[in-house]
Amino acid sequence: MEKESELDVVEKDSPSARLGWRFAVGVVLIVGGYIAWTLIPVAVATDLPTGVKSALTALLGATPFLTKVAAVALMGRPAYDLFKRSVLKSLRLRASS
């Protein structure tokens, strides 16, 4: 039986290894929610009736909030806090340089 290397053990015990697919899907939901805002001008430029445009624009405007709620429900609060900390840390590093 082969012994696991020290690197394999460290990788298995790391917080990112424990997060799994739920964390990745949650991040995609959050990022995708903000990308939806770029579709608002497209919805306004269509030939749809005014009421449909308004409803579609409102839905696209609320998408970041809705996807964040879904991401927190999927990832769990600890994983969302880890994501938020890492994003804020990278923003602070960019702001200081």
Backbone torsions as a table, in degrees:
resi	resn	phi	psi	omega
1	MET	NA	131.2	-178.1
2	GLU	-79.7	143.3	175.1
3	LYS	-85.7	144.9	177.5
4	GLU	-76.9	140.9	177.9
5	SER	-72.4	162.7	-179.2
6	GLU	-63.2	-34.4	179.3
7	LEU	-65.1	-41.0	178.6
8	ASP	-63.1	-40.3	-179.9
9	VAL	-66.2	-42.5	179.7
10	VAL	-64.8	-41.1	179.5
11	GLU	-64.7	-38.0	179.3
12	LYS	-68.9	-30.8	-177.7
13	ASP	-91.0	-3.1	-177.8
14	SER	-72.3	150.9	-179.4
15	PRO	-60.7	-35.7	-178.4
16	SER	-69.0	-29.9	178.5
17	ALA	-71.7	-29.9	-180.0
18	ARG	-79.5	-16.8	-176.7
19	LEU	-72.5	-42.5	173.6
20	GLY	71.6	-158.8	-174.3
21	TRP	-68.1	-28.5	-179.6
22	ARG	-62.5	-38.8	178.6
23	PHE	-64.7	-44.4	-179.3
24	ALA	-63.1	-44.1	179.0
25	VAL	-65.4	-38.1	177.5
26	GLY	-63.1	-42.3	178.0
27	VAL	-63.9	-41.9	178.0
28	VAL	-62.2	-40.0	177.6
29	LEU	-62.2	-44.9	-178.5
30	ILE	-64.8	-48.3	-179.4
31	VAL	-65.6	-42.8	178.9
32	GLY	-62.5	-32.8	177.4
33	GLY	-63.4	-39.1	178.7
34	TYR	-76.2	-28.6	176.0
35	ILE	-66.7	-28.3	179.6
36	ALA	-60.3	-27.2	178.6
37	TRP	-62.0	-28.6	-179.8
38	THR	-70.5	-14.2	179.0
39	LEU	-87.1	-8.2	-179.5
40	ILE	-60.8	-47.3	177.2
41	PRO	-60.8	-32.5	177.5
42	VAL	-66.1	-42.2	179.2
43	ALA	-64.7	-38.0	180.0
44	VAL	-69.6	-33.0	-176.5
45	ALA	-80.1	-6.8	-178.2
46	THR	-75.3	169.3	179.2
47	ASP	-93.0	22.2	179.2
48	LEU	-71.9	158.8	174.7
49	PRO	-60.9	155.0	-175.2
50	THR	-58.7	-40.0	179.5
51	GLY	-63.4	-39.7	178.9
52	VAL	-69.0	-40.6	177.2
53	LYS	-60.2	-43.7	-179.5
54	SER	-62.5	-45.2	-179.7
55	ALA	-65.1	-41.6	179.6
56	LEU	-66.0	-41.0	178.1
57	THR	-64.9	-40.7	178.1
58	ALA	-64.4	-41.3	178.9
59	LEU	-64.7	-43.8	178.0
60	LEU	-66.2	-34.0	178.1
61	GLY	-69.5	-31.4	-179.6
62	ALA	-88.1	-7.3	-175.8
63	THR	-57.2	-43.3	179.4
64	PRO	-59.1	-40.0	178.6
65	PHE	-65.9	-46.6	-178.0
66	LEU	-63.9	-40.5	179.9
67	THR	-71.8	-30.3	175.2
68	LYS	-65.9	-42.0	177.6
69	VAL	-61.3	-44.6	178.6
70	ALA	-64.5	-38.7	-179.6
71	ALA	-66.3	-42.4	178.9
72	VAL	-65.3	-39.1	177.9
73	ALA	-64.9	-37.4	-178.6
74	LEU	-77.3	-46.5	-175.4
75	MET	-77.3	-35.7	-170.8
76	GLY	95.5	152.6	-175.1
77	ARG	-62.2	-43.1	180.0
78	PRO	-60.2	-40.3	179.6
79	ALA	-69.1	-37.8	177.6
80	TYR	-64.8	-41.1	177.8
81	ASP	-63.1	-38.5	176.8
82	LEU	-63.2	-43.8	178.0
83	PHE	-61.3	-45.4	-178.7
84	LYS	-63.7	-43.0	178.6
85	ARG	-61.6	-43.0	-177.5
86	SER	-68.6	-37.1	177.9
87	VAL	-67.3	-46.0	179.7
88	LEU	-64.1	-36.8	178.3
89	LYS	-63.7	-43.9	-179.8
90	SER	-68.0	-34.6	177.1
91	LEU	-67.3	-38.5	177.6
92	ARG	-65.2	-40.7	178.7
93	LEU	-64.1	-40.1	177.9
94	ARG	-68.8	-35.2	-179.7
95	ALA	-70.6	-32.8	-178.4
96	SER	-78.3	-20.1	-178.5
97	SER	-94.2	NA	NA
